[in-house]
Amino acid sequence: MAVPGTKIQGSPPADVAVSELFATDAFRRSFDSTVLEVDREQGRILLARTAFYPGGGGQPHDVGELTWSGVAVPVTKVRREDGRIWHWLETPELPAPGVEVLGPAGTC
């Protein structure tokens, strides 16, 4: 089995059930997570775990919103790059690393 968006063959990574919530529950719509990394240049963040599907195998990525500090922000794109799942946000102010976010993951 290959993990979508990677060139890894064989079994998925051991922590996939913890970090890629969509892999074990495709109908999950809410989750909490921590921001691990921020890419201000591209307007995207990396989360410790996500329920957003990054697309692959002919399926589109999920869209939805993330909330922090009482503000809900649209997630416009989700993509796996080098085994990491990035979330593009439609906001001028991205959350800092370490910030807790809540997500109702959307649909494709």
Biopython code that builds the backbone (N, CA, C, O; Angstrom):
import numpy as np
from Bio.PDB.StructureBuilder import StructureBuilder

atoms = [
    (1, "MET", "N", (0.843, -1.177, 0.000)),
    (1, "MET", "CA", (0.000, 0.000, 0.000)),
    (1, "MET", "C", (0.882, 1.232, 0.000)),
    (1, "MET", "O", (1.890, 1.267, 0.706)),
    (2, "ALA", "N", (0.529, 2.230, -0.766)),
    (2, "ALA", "CA", (1.276, 3.488, -0.787)),
    (2, "ALA", "C", (0.485, 4.547, -0.043)),
    (2, "ALA", "O", (-0.745, 4.566, -0.094)),
    (3, "VAL", "N", (1.182, 5.414, 0.637)),
    (3, "VAL", "CA", (0.546, 6.537, 1.302)),
    (3, "VAL", "C", (0.368, 7.625, 0.253)),
    (3, "VAL", "O", (1.351, 8.022, -0.373)),
    (4, "PRO", "N", (-0.870, 8.134, 0.031)),
    (4, "PRO", "CA", (-1.090, 9.128, -1.018)),
    (4, "PRO", "C", (-0.141, 10.312, -0.891)),
    (4, "PRO", "O", (0.085, 10.823, 0.206)),
    (5, "GLY", "N", (0.406, 10.741, -2.009)),
    (5, "GLY", "CA", (1.279, 11.904, -2.019)),
    (5, "GLY", "C", (2.715, 11.616, -1.645)),
    (5, "GLY", "O", (3.521, 12.542, -1.554)),
    (6, "THR", "N", (3.060, 10.357, -1.425)),
    (6, "THR", "CA", (4.434, 10.002, -1.093)),
    (6, "THR", "C", (4.898, 8.897, -2.019)),
    (6, "THR", "O", (4.104, 8.317, -2.760)),
    (7, "LYS", "N", (6.153, 8.618, -1.974)),
    (7, "LYS", "CA", (6.696, 7.511, -2.755)),
    (7, "LYS", "C", (6.989, 6.319, -1.863)),
    (7, "LYS", "O", (7.716, 5.406, -2.255)),
    (8, "ILE", "N", (6.427, 6.325, -0.666)),
    (8, "ILE", "CA", (6.642, 5.256, 0.304)),
    (8, "ILE", "C", (5.759, 4.074, -0.070)),
    (8, "ILE", "O", (4.546, 4.225, -0.215)),
    (9, "GLN", "N", (6.348, 2.924, -0.223)),
    (9, "GLN", "CA", (5.594, 1.705, -0.490)),
    (9, "GLN", "C", (5.566, 0.877, 0.787)),
    (9, "GLN", "O", (6.418, 1.045, 1.659)),
    (10, "GLY", "N", (4.608, 0.003, 0.895)),
    (10, "GLY", "CA", (4.509, -0.848, 2.069)),
    (10, "GLY", "C", (3.505, -0.290, 3.064)),
    (10, "GLY", "O", (2.567, 0.410, 2.682)),
    (11, "SER", "N", (3.699, -0.596, 4.321)),
    (11, "SER", "CA", (2.779, -0.165, 5.369)),
    (11, "SER", "C", (2.865, 1.332, 5.594)),
    (11, "SER", "O", (3.929, 1.927, 5.425)),
    (12, "PRO", "N", (1.736, 1.953, 5.979)),
    (12, "PRO", "CA", (1.767, 3.377, 6.279)),
    (12, "PRO", "C", (2.582, 3.623, 7.546)),
    (12, "PRO", "O", (2.810, 2.690, 8.317)),
    (13, "PRO", "N", (3.026, 4.857, 7.775)),
    (13, "PRO", "CA", (3.780, 5.172, 8.988)),
    (13, "PRO", "C", (2.989, 4.793, 10.236)),
    (13, "PRO", "O", (1.759, 4.841, 10.231)),
    (14, "ALA", "N", (3.683, 4.420, 11.292)),
    (14, "ALA", "CA", (3.041, 3.952, 12.527)),
    (14, "ALA", "C", (2.115, 4.991, 13.138)),
    (14, "ALA", "O", (1.109, 4.624, 13.744)),
    (15, "ASP", "N", (2.420, 6.267, 12.999)),
    (15, "ASP", "CA", (1.610, 7.297, 13.634)),
    (15, "ASP", "C", (0.480, 7.828, 12.752)),
    (15, "ASP", "O", (-0.154, 8.823, 13.104)),
    (16, "VAL", "N", (0.218, 7.185, 11.613)),
    (16, "VAL", "CA", (-0.796, 7.686, 10.693)),
    (16, "VAL", "C", (-2.170, 7.779, 11.356)),
    (16, "VAL", "O", (-2.911, 8.717, 11.063)),
    (17, "ALA", "N", (-2.530, 6.866, 12.217)),
    (17, "ALA", "CA", (-3.833, 6.899, 12.884)),
    (17, "ALA", "C", (-3.939, 8.075, 13.850)),
    (17, "ALA", "O", (-5.039, 8.537, 14.151)),
    (18, "VAL", "N", (-2.809, 8.552, 14.330)),
    (18, "VAL", "CA", (-2.792, 9.677, 15.262)),
    (18, "VAL", "C", (-2.754, 11.009, 14.516)),
    (18, "VAL", "O", (-3.426, 11.959, 14.918)),
    (19, "SER", "N", (-1.984, 11.090, 13.444)),
    (19, "SER", "CA", (-1.790, 12.366, 12.756)),
    (19, "SER", "C", (-2.721, 12.573, 11.560)),
    (19, "SER", "O", (-3.074, 13.711, 11.252)),
    (20, "GLU", "N", (-3.119, 11.510, 10.889)),
    (20, "GLU", "CA", (-3.979, 11.610, 9.714)),
    (20, "GLU", "C", (-5.339, 11.001, 10.042)),
    (20, "GLU", "O", (-5.636, 9.862, 9.681)),
    (21, "LEU", "N", (-6.146, 11.785, 10.731)),
    (21, "LEU", "CA", (-7.423, 11.303, 11.252)),
    (21, "LEU", "C", (-8.362, 10.821, 10.156)),
    (21, "LEU", "O", (-9.167, 9.920, 10.389)),
    (22, "PHE", "N", (-8.272, 11.406, 8.965)),
    (22, "PHE", "CA", (-9.113, 11.001, 7.838)),
    (22, "PHE", "C", (-8.822, 9.566, 7.407)),
    (22, "PHE", "O", (-9.665, 8.922, 6.782)),
    (23, "ALA", "N", (-7.628, 9.060, 7.739)),
    (23, "ALA", "CA", (-7.236, 7.711, 7.327)),
    (23, "ALA", "C", (-7.989, 6.633, 8.097)),
    (23, "ALA", "O", (-8.164, 5.523, 7.596)),
    (24, "THR", "N", (-8.431, 6.949, 9.302)),
    (24, "THR", "CA", (-9.144, 5.962, 10.108)),
    (24, "THR", "C", (-10.629, 6.263, 10.239)),
    (24, "THR", "O", (-11.408, 5.385, 10.609)),
    (25, "ASP", "N", (-11.035, 7.513, 9.935)),
    (25, "ASP", "CA", (-12.443, 7.886, 10.016)),
    (25, "ASP", "C", (-12.741, 8.934, 8.949)),
    (25, "ASP", "O", (-12.612, 10.133, 9.193)),
    (26, "ALA", "N", (-13.134, 8.483, 7.788)),
    (26, "ALA", "CA", (-13.380, 9.382, 6.655)),
    (26, "ALA", "C", (-14.560, 10.319, 6.890)),
    (26, "ALA", "O", (-14.705, 11.311, 6.176)),
    (27, "PHE", "N", (-15.404, 10.024, 7.877)),
    (27, "PHE", "CA", (-16.576, 10.847, 8.149)),
    (27, "PHE", "C", (-16.366, 11.822, 9.305)),
    (27, "PHE", "O", (-17.267, 12.587, 9.647)),
    (28, "ARG", "N", (-15.194, 11.795, 9.899)),
    (28, "ARG", "CA", (-14.894, 12.700, 11.020)),
    (28, "ARG", "C", (-14.930, 14.140, 10.531)),
    (28, "ARG", "O", (-14.364, 14.457, 9.485)),
    (29, "ARG", "N", (-15.588, 15.002, 11.275)),
    (29, "ARG", "CA", (-15.725, 16.391, 10.856)),
    (29, "ARG", "C", (-15.142, 17.380, 11.850)),
    (29, "ARG", "O", (-14.966, 18.549, 11.509)),
    (30, "SER", "N", (-14.837, 16.950, 13.066)),
    (30, "SER", "CA", (-14.254, 17.894, 14.020)),
    (30, "SER", "C", (-13.007, 17.288, 14.657)),
    (30, "SER", "O", (-12.900, 16.075, 14.843)),
    (31, "PHE", "N", (-12.068, 18.175, 14.985)),
    (31, "PHE", "CA", (-10.825, 17.740, 15.609)),
    (31, "PHE", "C", (-10.139, 18.953, 16.204)),
    (31, "PHE", "O", (-10.466, 20.093, 15.876)),
    (32, "ASP", "N", (-9.191, 18.696, 17.078)),
    (32, "ASP", "CA", (-8.339, 19.771, 17.590)),
    (32, "ASP", "C", (-6.911, 19.402, 17.261)),
    (32, "ASP", "O", (-6.583, 18.228, 17.085)),
    (33, "SER", "N", (-6.064, 20.411, 17.180)),
    (33, "SER", "CA", (-4.680, 20.169, 16.820)),
    (33, "SER", "C", (-3.822, 21.340, 17.265)),
    (33, "SER", "O", (-4.319, 22.350, 17.763)),
    (34, "THR", "N", (-2.525, 21.178, 17.072)),
    (34, "THR", "CA", (-1.552, 22.213, 17.395)),
    (34, "THR", "C", (-0.801, 22.586, 16.128)),
    (34, "THR", "O", (-0.430, 21.716, 15.340)),
    (35, "VAL", "N", (-0.577, 23.886, 15.931)),
    (35, "VAL", "CA", (0.199, 24.348, 14.786)),
    (35, "VAL", "C", (1.666, 23.993, 15.034)),
    (35, "VAL", "O", (2.240, 24.380, 16.051)),
    (36, "LEU", "N", (2.266, 23.256, 14.102)),
    (36, "LEU", "CA", (3.673, 22.870, 14.226)),
    (36, "LEU", "C", (4.597, 23.831, 13.489)),
    (36, "LEU", "O", (5.687, 24.150, 13.964)),
    (37, "GLU", "N", (4.151, 24.286, 12.327)),
    (37, "GLU", "CA", (5.005, 25.123, 11.489)),
    (37, "GLU", "C", (4.138, 26.084, 10.682)),
    (37, "GLU", "O", (3.006, 25.764, 10.320)),
    (38, "VAL", "N", (4.684, 27.262, 10.408)),
    (38, "VAL", "CA", (3.978, 28.286, 9.639)),
    (38, "VAL", "C", (4.841, 28.693, 8.450)),
    (38, "VAL", "O", (6.029, 28.974, 8.605)),
    (39, "ASP", "N", (4.242, 28.722, 7.272)),
    (39, "ASP", "CA", (4.903, 29.189, 6.056)),
    (39, "ASP", "C", (4.155, 30.448, 5.618)),
    (39, "ASP", "O", (3.207, 30.375, 4.836)),
    (40, "ARG", "N", (4.590, 31.597, 6.127)),
    (40, "ARG", "CA", (3.904, 32.863, 5.851)),
    (40, "ARG", "C", (3.962, 33.240, 4.371)),
    (40, "ARG", "O", (3.025, 33.838, 3.842)),
    (41, "GLU", "N", (5.041, 32.896, 3.718)),
    (41, "GLU", "CA", (5.195, 33.230, 2.308)),
    (41, "GLU", "C", (4.098, 32.604, 1.454)),
    (41, "GLU", "O", (3.586, 33.234, 0.529)),
    (42, "GLN", "N", (3.738, 31.353, 1.772)),
    (42, "GLN", "CA", (2.697, 30.662, 0.991)),
    (42, "GLN", "C", (1.326, 30.691, 1.664)),
    (42, "GLN", "O", (0.347, 30.215, 1.089)),
    (43, "GLY", "N", (1.246, 31.248, 2.880)),
    (43, "GLY", "CA", (-0.041, 31.342, 3.569)),
    (43, "GLY", "C", (-0.570, 30.007, 4.027)),
    (43, "GLY", "O", (-1.762, 29.723, 3.912)),
    (44, "ARG", "N", (0.333, 29.181, 4.553)),
    (44, "ARG", "CA", (-0.080, 27.833, 4.943)),
    (44, "ARG", "C", (0.517, 27.440, 6.287)),
    (44, "ARG", "O", (1.501, 28.015, 6.751)),
    (45, "ILE", "N", (-0.120, 26.428, 6.901)),
    (45, "ILE", "CA", (0.352, 25.915, 8.193)),
    (45, "ILE", "C", (0.406, 24.398, 8.164)),
    (45, "ILE", "O", (-0.285, 23.741, 7.385)),
    (46, "LEU", "N", (1.248, 23.865, 9.034)),
    (46, "LEU", "CA", (1.379, 22.429, 9.229)),
    (46, "LEU", "C", (0.825, 22.124, 10.620)),
    (46, "LEU", "O", (1.195, 22.775, 11.597)),
    (47, "LEU", "N", (-0.060, 21.136, 10.705)),
    (47, "LEU", "CA", (-0.683, 20.769, 11.980)),
    (47, "LEU", "C", (-0.134, 19.446, 12.503)),
    (47, "LEU", "O", (0.362, 18.619, 11.739)),
    (48, "ALA", "N", (-0.230, 19.262, 13.806)),
    (48, "ALA", "CA", (0.204, 18.012, 14.426)),
    (48, "ALA", "C", (-0.674, 16.843, 13.977)),
    (48, "ALA", "O", (-0.198, 15.715, 13.852)),
    (49, "ARG", "N", (-1.946, 17.118, 13.739)),
    (49, "ARG", "CA", (-2.871, 16.109, 13.235)),
    (49, "ARG", "C", (-3.984, 16.817, 12.479)),
    (49, "ARG", "O", (-4.256, 17.994, 12.719)),
    (50, "THR", "N", (-4.625, 16.101, 11.570)),
    (50, "THR", "CA", (-5.666, 16.726, 10.756)),
    (50, "THR", "C", (-6.723, 15.716, 10.325)),
    (50, "THR", "O", (-6.451, 14.525, 10.176)),
    (51, "ALA", "N", (-7.926, 16.225, 10.130)),
    (51, "ALA", "CA", (-9.001, 15.426, 9.545)),
    (51, "ALA", "C", (-9.222, 15.826, 8.084)),
    (51, "ALA", "O", (-10.061, 15.237, 7.403)),
    (52, "PHE", "N", (-8.479, 16.820, 7.602)),
    (52, "PHE", "CA", (-8.580, 17.260, 6.214)),
    (52, "PHE", "C", (-7.834, 16.286, 5.301)),
    (52, "PHE", "O", (-6.651, 16.012, 5.504)),
    (53, "TYR", "N", (-8.532, 15.776, 4.309)),
    (53, "TYR", "CA", (-7.912, 14.879, 3.327)),
    (53, "TYR", "C", (-7.125, 15.724, 2.333)),
    (53, "TYR", "O", (-7.666, 16.689, 1.793)),
    (54, "PRO", "N", (-5.847, 15.385, 2.074)),
    (54, "PRO", "CA", (-5.025, 16.206, 1.191)),
    (54, "PRO", "C", (-5.208, 15.938, -0.296)),
    (54, "PRO", "O", (-4.498, 16.516, -1.119)),
    (55, "GLY", "N", (-6.126, 15.093, -0.643)),
    (55, "GLY", "CA", (-6.325, 14.753, -2.043)),
    (55, "GLY", "C", (-5.371, 13.650, -2.466)),
    (55, "GLY", "O", (-4.368, 13.388, -1.803)),
    (56, "GLY", "N", (-5.695, 13.017, -3.565)),
    (56, "GLY", "CA", (-4.852, 11.940, -4.079)),
    (56, "GLY", "C", (-5.706, 10.831, -4.642)),
    (56, "GLY", "O", (-6.874, 10.685, -4.281)),
    (57, "GLY", "N", (-5.122, 10.054, -5.525)),
    (57, "GLY", "CA", (-5.850, 8.945, -6.116)),
    (57, "GLY", "C", (-7.067, 9.389, -6.905)),
    (57, "GLY", "O", (-8.047, 8.653, -7.016)),
    (58, "GLY", "N", (-7.003, 10.602, -7.454)),
    (58, "GLY", "CA", (-8.128, 11.124, -8.218)),
    (58, "GLY", "C", (-9.166, 11.852, -7.380)),
    (58, "GLY", "O", (-10.118, 12.411, -7.924)),
    (59, "GLN", "N", (-8.995, 11.854, -6.060)),
    (59, "GLN", "CA", (-9.933, 12.529, -5.166)),
    (59, "GLN", "C", (-9.432, 13.940, -4.861)),
    (59, "GLN", "O", (-8.233, 14.129, -4.655)),
    (60, "PRO", "N", (-10.328, 14.941, -4.828)),
    (60, "PRO", "CA", (-9.908, 16.298, -4.489)),
    (60, "PRO", "C", (-9.639, 16.446, -2.992)),
    (60, "PRO", "O", (-10.082, 15.627, -2.187)),
    (61, "HIS", "N", (-8.916, 17.487, -2.637)),
    (61, "HIS", "CA", (-8.648, 17.778, -1.221)),
    (61, "HIS", "C", (-9.898, 18.327, -0.551)),
    (61, "HIS", "O", (-10.795, 18.850, -1.214)),
    (62, "ASP", "N", (-9.945, 18.202, 0.762)),
    (62, "ASP", "CA", (-11.035, 18.772, 1.544)),
    (62, "ASP", "C", (-10.850, 20.280, 1.681)),
    (62, "ASP", "O", (-9.740, 20.795, 1.549)),
    (63, "VAL", "N", (-11.935, 20.969, 1.945)),
    (63, "VAL", "CA", (-11.926, 22.369, 2.336)),
    (63, "VAL", "C", (-12.811, 22.486, 3.564)),
    (63, "VAL", "O", (-13.614, 21.594, 3.838)),
    (64, "GLY", "N", (-12.676, 23.564, 4.297)),
    (64, "GLY", "CA", (-13.462, 23.758, 5.503)),
    (64, "GLY", "C", (-12.962, 24.984, 6.223)),
    (64, "GLY", "O", (-12.650, 25.993, 5.591)),
    (65, "GLU", "N", (-12.878, 24.909, 7.560)),
    (65, "GLU", "CA", (-12.326, 26.021, 8.308)),
    (65, "GLU", "C", (-11.612, 25.546, 9.555)),
    (65, "GLU", "O", (-11.867, 24.461, 10.077)),
    (66, "LEU", "N", (-10.706, 26.397, 10.013)),
    (66, "LEU", "CA", (-10.020, 26.211, 11.288)),
    (66, "LEU", "C", (-10.333, 27.416, 12.153)),
    (66, "LEU", "O", (-10.463, 28.535, 11.657)),
    (67, "THR", "N", (-10.453, 27.177, 13.451)),
    (67, "THR", "CA", (-10.773, 28.252, 14.383)),
    (67, "THR", "C", (-9.702, 28.335, 15.454)),
    (67, "THR", "O", (-9.264, 27.314, 15.983)),
    (68, "TRP", "N", (-9.279, 29.552, 15.772)),
    (68, "TRP", "CA", (-8.392, 29.816, 16.901)),
    (68, "TRP", "C", (-8.695, 31.227, 17.379)),
    (68, "TRP", "O", (-9.057, 32.096, 16.585)),
    (69, "SER", "N", (-8.550, 31.447, 18.654)),
    (69, "SER", "CA", (-8.830, 32.751, 19.261)),
    (69, "SER", "C", (-10.212, 33.266, 18.878)),
    (69, "SER", "O", (-10.403, 34.471, 18.719)),
    (70, "GLY", "N", (-11.175, 32.362, 18.729)),
    (70, "GLY", "CA", (-12.549, 32.744, 18.432)),
    (70, "GLY", "C", (-12.818, 33.166, 16.997)),
    (70, "GLY", "O", (-13.919, 33.624, 16.690)),
    (71, "VAL", "N", (-11.846, 33.025, 16.118)),
    (71, "VAL", "CA", (-12.005, 33.428, 14.724)),
    (71, "VAL", "C", (-11.946, 32.191, 13.824)),
    (71, "VAL", "O", (-11.012, 31.396, 13.917)),
    (72, "ALA", "N", (-12.939, 32.035, 12.961)),
    (72, "ALA", "CA", (-12.968, 30.932, 12.000)),
    (72, "ALA", "C", (-12.384, 31.415, 10.678)),
    (72, "ALA", "O", (-12.759, 32.474, 10.174)),
    (73, "VAL", "N", (-11.460, 30.629, 10.119)),
    (73, "VAL", "CA", (-10.764, 30.997, 8.892)),
    (73, "VAL", "C", (-10.909, 29.871, 7.869)),
    (73, "VAL", "O", (-10.710, 28.704, 8.203)),
    (74, "PRO", "N", (-11.255, 30.213, 6.624)),
    (74, "PRO", "CA", (-11.391, 29.182, 5.590)),
    (74, "PRO", "C", (-10.068, 28.487, 5.254)),
    (74, "PRO", "O", (-9.024, 29.126, 5.125)),
    (75, "VAL", "N", (-10.145, 27.173, 5.119)),
    (75, "VAL", "CA", (-9.040, 26.365, 4.601)),
    (75, "VAL", "C", (-9.376, 26.164, 3.119)),
    (75, "VAL", "O", (-10.376, 25.530, 2.781)),
    (76, "THR", "N", (-8.529, 26.711, 2.242)),
    (76, "THR", "CA", (-8.839, 26.710, 0.815)),
    (76, "THR", "C", (-8.138, 25.611, 0.029)),
    (76, "THR", "O", (-8.546, 25.271, -1.081)),
    (77, "LYS", "N", (-7.082, 25.060, 0.616)),
    (77, "LYS", "CA", (-6.324, 24.019, -0.082)),
    (77, "LYS", "C", (-5.614, 23.169, 0.963)),
    (77, "LYS", "O", (-5.161, 23.683, 1.986)),
    (78, "VAL", "N", (-5.517, 21.882, 0.708)),
    (78, "VAL", "CA", (-4.793, 20.954, 1.578)),
    (78, "VAL", "C", (-3.982, 20.056, 0.665)),
    (78, "VAL", "O", (-4.513, 19.474, -0.281)),
    (79, "ARG", "N", (-2.685, 19.945, 0.953)),
    (79, "ARG", "CA", (-1.828, 19.160, 0.067)),
    (79, "ARG", "C", (-0.687, 18.526, 0.844)),
    (79, "ARG", "O", (-0.133, 19.119, 1.770)),
    (80, "ARG", "N", (-0.350, 17.299, 0.441)),
    (80, "ARG", "CA", (0.785, 16.609, 1.044)),
    (80, "ARG", "C", (2.039, 16.945, 0.239)),
    (80, "ARG", "O", (2.064, 16.809, -0.984)),
    (81, "GLU", "N", (3.079, 17.385, 0.949)),
    (81, "GLU", "CA", (4.369, 17.661, 0.329)),
    (81, "GLU", "C", (5.445, 17.020, 1.188)),
    (81, "GLU", "O", (5.539, 17.299, 2.383)),
    (82, "ASP", "N", (6.248, 16.171, 0.590)),
    (82, "ASP", "CA", (7.324, 15.479, 1.312)),
    (82, "ASP", "C", (6.808, 14.787, 2.570)),
    (82, "ASP", "O", (7.469, 14.800, 3.608)),
    (83, "GLY", "N", (5.620, 14.182, 2.473)),
    (83, "GLY", "CA", (5.060, 13.426, 3.580)),
    (83, "GLY", "C", (4.379, 14.265, 4.647)),
    (83, "GLY", "O", (3.883, 13.721, 5.633)),
    (84, "ARG", "N", (4.345, 15.586, 4.469)),
    (84, "ARG", "CA", (3.719, 16.480, 5.451)),
    (84, "ARG", "C", (2.486, 17.125, 4.827)),
    (84, "ARG", "O", (2.495, 17.474, 3.646)),
    (85, "ILE", "N", (1.429, 17.284, 5.614)),
    (85, "ILE", "CA", (0.174, 17.817, 5.099)),
    (85, "ILE", "C", (0.051, 19.294, 5.469)),
    (85, "ILE", "O", (-0.024, 19.652, 6.644)),
    (86, "TRP", "N", (0.032, 20.147, 4.436)),
    (86, "TRP", "CA", (-0.064, 21.594, 4.601)),
    (86, "TRP", "C", (-1.497, 22.054, 4.374)),
    (86, "TRP", "O", (-2.222, 21.494, 3.552)),
    (87, "HIS", "N", (-1.895, 23.092, 5.122)),
    (87, "HIS", "CA", (-3.232, 23.682, 5.034)),
    (87, "HIS", "C", (-3.078, 25.150, 4.645)),
    (87, "HIS", "O", (-2.463, 25.925, 5.378)),
    (88, "TRP", "N", (-3.635, 25.539, 3.493)),
    (88, "TRP", "CA", (-3.603, 26.926, 3.048)),
    (88, "TRP", "C", (-4.807, 27.644, 3.643)),
    (88, "TRP", "O", (-5.931, 27.150, 3.561)),
    (89, "LEU", "N", (-4.573, 28.802, 4.239)),
    (89, "LEU", "CA", (-5.631, 29.550, 4.920)),
    (89, "LEU", "C", (-5.889, 30.883, 4.234)),
    (89, "LEU", "O", (-4.969, 31.536, 3.741)),
    (90, "GLU", "N", (-7.151, 31.270, 4.212)),
    (90, "GLU", "CA", (-7.543, 32.547, 3.619)),
    (90, "GLU", "C", (-7.611, 33.598, 4.722)),
    (90, "GLU", "O", (-8.690, 33.964, 5.189)),
    (91, "THR", "N", (-6.437, 34.075, 5.127)),
    (91, "THR", "CA", (-6.338, 35.097, 6.168)),
    (91, "THR", "C", (-4.967, 35.761, 6.087)),
    (91, "THR", "O", (-3.982, 35.108, 5.742)),
    (92, "PRO", "N", (-4.895, 37.060, 6.405)),
    (92, "PRO", "CA", (-3.587, 37.715, 6.423)),
    (92, "PRO", "C", (-2.783, 37.378, 7.679)),
    (92, "PRO", "O", (-1.560, 37.512, 7.687)),
    (93, "GLU", "N", (-3.459, 36.946, 8.730)),
    (93, "GLU", "CA", (-2.800, 36.640, 10.007)),
    (93, "GLU", "C", (-2.852, 35.146, 10.295)),
    (93, "GLU", "O", (-3.891, 34.624, 10.699)),
    (94, "LEU", "N", (-1.745, 34.467, 10.091)),
    (94, "LEU", "CA", (-1.675, 33.033, 10.377)),
    (94, "LEU", "C", (-1.393, 32.813, 11.855)),
    (94, "LEU", "O", (-0.750, 33.647, 12.492)),
    (95, "PRO", "N", (-1.869, 31.694, 12.413)),
    (95, "PRO", "CA", (-1.568, 31.397, 13.815)),
    (95, "PRO", "C", (-0.086, 31.051, 13.968)),
    (95, "PRO", "O", (0.543, 30.559, 13.031)),
    (96, "ALA", "N", (0.454, 31.306, 15.133)),
    (96, "ALA", "CA", (1.857, 31.012, 15.415)),
    (96, "ALA", "C", (2.031, 29.545, 15.770)),
    (96, "ALA", "O", (1.069, 28.889, 16.169)),
    (97, "PRO", "N", (3.245, 29.018, 15.630)),
    (97, "PRO", "CA", (3.495, 27.660, 16.098)),
    (97, "PRO", "C", (3.143, 27.524, 17.577)),
    (97, "PRO", "O", (3.429, 28.414, 18.379)),
    (98, "GLY", "N", (2.520, 26.401, 17.926)),
    (98, "GLY", "CA", (2.107, 26.155, 19.298)),
    (98, "GLY", "C", (0.674, 26.521, 19.579)),
    (98, "GLY", "O", (0.138, 26.124, 20.614)),
    (99, "VAL", "N", (0.025, 27.271, 18.692)),
    (99, "VAL", "CA", (-1.373, 27.664, 18.869)),
    (99, "VAL", "C", (-2.275, 26.445, 18.652)),
    (99, "VAL", "O", (-2.066, 25.652, 17.734)),
    (100, "GLU", "N", (-3.267, 26.320, 19.508)),
    (100, "GLU", "CA", (-4.262, 25.252, 19.381)),
    (100, "GLU", "C", (-5.350, 25.715, 18.424)),
    (100, "GLU", "O", (-5.842, 26.838, 18.538)),
    (101, "VAL", "N", (-5.729, 24.855, 17.478)),
    (101, "VAL", "CA", (-6.792, 25.156, 16.541)),
    (101, "VAL", "C", (-7.872, 24.084, 16.624)),
    (101, "VAL", "O", (-7.620, 22.946, 17.018)),
    (102, "LEU", "N", (-9.069, 24.480, 16.245)),
    (102, "LEU", "CA", (-10.206, 23.562, 16.167)),
    (102, "LEU", "C", (-10.637, 23.516, 14.724)),
    (102, "LEU", "O", (-10.683, 24.538, 14.041)),
    (103, "GLY", "N", (-10.947, 22.338, 14.272)),
    (103, "GLY", "CA", (-11.361, 22.223, 12.892)),
    (103, "GLY", "C", (-12.609, 21.429, 12.708)),
    (103, "GLY", "O", (-12.689, 20.257, 13.077)),
    (104, "PRO", "N", (-13.603, 22.092, 12.121)),
    (104, "PRO", "CA", (-14.571, 21.244, 11.469)),
    (104, "PRO", "C", (-14.034, 21.066, 10.059)),
    (104, "PRO", "O", (-14.048, 22.004, 9.262)),
    (105, "ALA", "N", (-13.573, 19.891, 9.756)),
    (105, "ALA", "CA", (-13.098, 19.622, 8.404)),
    (105, "ALA", "C", (-14.313, 19.685, 7.503)),
    (105, "ALA", "O", (-15.412, 19.285, 7.889)),
    (106, "GLY", "N", (-14.111, 20.174, 6.343)),
    (106, "GLY", "CA", (-15.227, 20.317, 5.413)),
    (106, "GLY", "C", (-15.335, 19.114, 4.514)),
    (106, "GLY", "O", (-15.067, 17.980, 4.910)),
    (107, "THR", "N", (-15.728, 19.389, 3.319)),
    (107, "THR", "CA", (-15.860, 18.341, 2.314)),
    (107, "THR", "C", (-15.151, 18.799, 1.053)),
    (107, "THR", "O", (-14.759, 19.958, 0.922)),
    (108, "CYS", "N", (-14.999, 17.875, 0.143)),
    (108, "CYS", "CA", (-14.335, 18.246, -1.108)),
    (108, "CYS", "C", (-15.303, 18.898, -2.059)),
    (108, "CYS", "O", (-14.921, 19.278, -3.166)),
]
sb = StructureBuilder()
sb.init_structure("model")
sb.init_model(0)
sb.init_chain("A")
sb.init_seg("    ")
for serial, (resi, resn, name, xyz) in enumerate(atoms, 1):
    if name == "N":
        sb.init_residue(resn, " ", resi, " ")
    sb.init_atom(name, np.array(xyz, "f"), 0.0, 1.0, " ", f" {name:<3s}", serial, name[0])
structure = sb.get_structure()
